[in-house]
Amino acid sequence: MLNAPAMTTEQAVANTENKTVTYGGKTYNIQALGDDSYTVLLAGIPVGRIVYSFGAPNGVPEGDAVSEDDLYYIGEAWFNAVG
């Protein structure tokens, strides 16, 4: 049996009033593209998209500024907040 620390994931926090999600010490702006589809921006630069489909958030990175997993957590927080 391996003794390893438990994996923890920082909680992404959505702010619908400011249209932002804070995650990993960074604040991402969320810009609507269409129904359940958003562009994620970091410092005004698009870093990916989040899409809600088939009951789950999906992240699509544009470049290597943010990972698909990070976009998943950003999307999860955003879609939970907007209902």
Secondary structure per residue as TSV (DSSP state, phi and psi in degrees):
chain	resnum	aa	ss	phi	psi
A	1	M	-	360.0	133.4
A	2	L	-	-87.8	137.7
A	3	N	-	-100.9	107.1
A	4	A	-	-136.0	149.8
A	5	P	-	-66.5	151.0
A	6	A	-	-65.1	141.9
A	7	M	-	-75.4	134.4
A	8	T	-	-125.7	149.2
A	9	T	-	-124.1	130.3
A	10	E	-	-62.8	143.4
A	11	Q	-	-79.4	126.4
A	12	A	-	-79.6	138.1
A	13	V	E	-121.6	120.7
A	14	A	E	-93.7	143.0
A	15	N	E	-126.2	99.2
A	16	T	T	-70.7	-28.4
A	17	E	T	-64.6	-42.7
A	18	N	T	-92.5	-4.8
A	19	K	T	56.5	52.8
A	20	T	E	-135.6	159.3
A	21	V	E	-132.4	129.8
A	22	T	E	-101.8	127.7
A	23	Y	E	-157.0	135.6
A	24	G	T	62.8	31.2
A	25	G	T	77.3	8.4
A	26	K	E	-123.8	150.2
A	27	T	E	-110.0	121.9
A	28	Y	E	-104.5	134.1
A	29	N	E	-85.9	142.8
A	30	I	E	-114.8	124.5
A	31	Q	E	-123.2	125.2
A	32	A	E	-66.5	137.4
A	33	L	E	-107.6	-34.4
A	34	G	E	-178.8	-166.7
A	35	D	T	-60.6	118.9
A	36	D	T	59.8	28.6
A	37	S	E	-140.2	126.4
A	38	Y	E	-137.9	149.9
A	39	T	E	-93.6	139.1
A	40	V	E	-106.6	124.5
A	41	L	E	-117.2	143.1
A	42	L	E	-123.7	116.4
A	43	A	T	56.1	38.3
A	44	G	T	81.7	-0.5
A	45	I	E	-107.6	126.9
A	46	P	E	-63.2	127.1
A	47	V	E	-115.8	-8.5
A	48	G	E	170.6	-177.2
A	49	R	E	-130.3	149.1
A	50	I	E	-121.8	137.4
A	51	V	E	-135.4	135.8
A	52	Y	E	-99.9	113.1
A	53	S	E	-144.0	143.4
A	54	F	T	52.8	37.1
A	55	G	T	80.0	13.9
A	56	A	E	-146.4	148.8
A	57	P	E	-76.6	143.7
A	58	N	E	-130.5	136.9
A	59	G	E	-111.5	137.5
A	60	V	E	-126.3	104.2
A	61	P	E	-72.0	149.6
A	62	E	S	-117.0	97.9
A	63	G	S	91.5	-159.5
A	64	D	S	-117.8	20.6
A	65	A	S	-72.8	-25.2
A	66	V	S	-148.4	146.4
A	67	S	-	-87.5	163.8
A	68	E	H	-61.4	-38.8
A	69	D	H	-63.6	-44.5
A	70	D	H	-61.3	-41.4
A	71	L	H	-64.4	-33.4
A	72	Y	H	-59.7	-48.3
A	73	Y	H	-66.7	-37.7
A	74	I	H	-63.2	-47.0
A	75	G	H	-63.0	-42.0
A	76	E	H	-59.7	-46.3
A	77	A	H	-64.2	-43.9
A	78	W	H	-64.3	-50.7
A	79	F	H	-67.6	-31.9
A	80	N	H	-66.3	-36.8
A	81	A	H	-72.4	-38.7
A	82	V	H	-87.3	-10.2
A	83	G	-	75.7	360.0
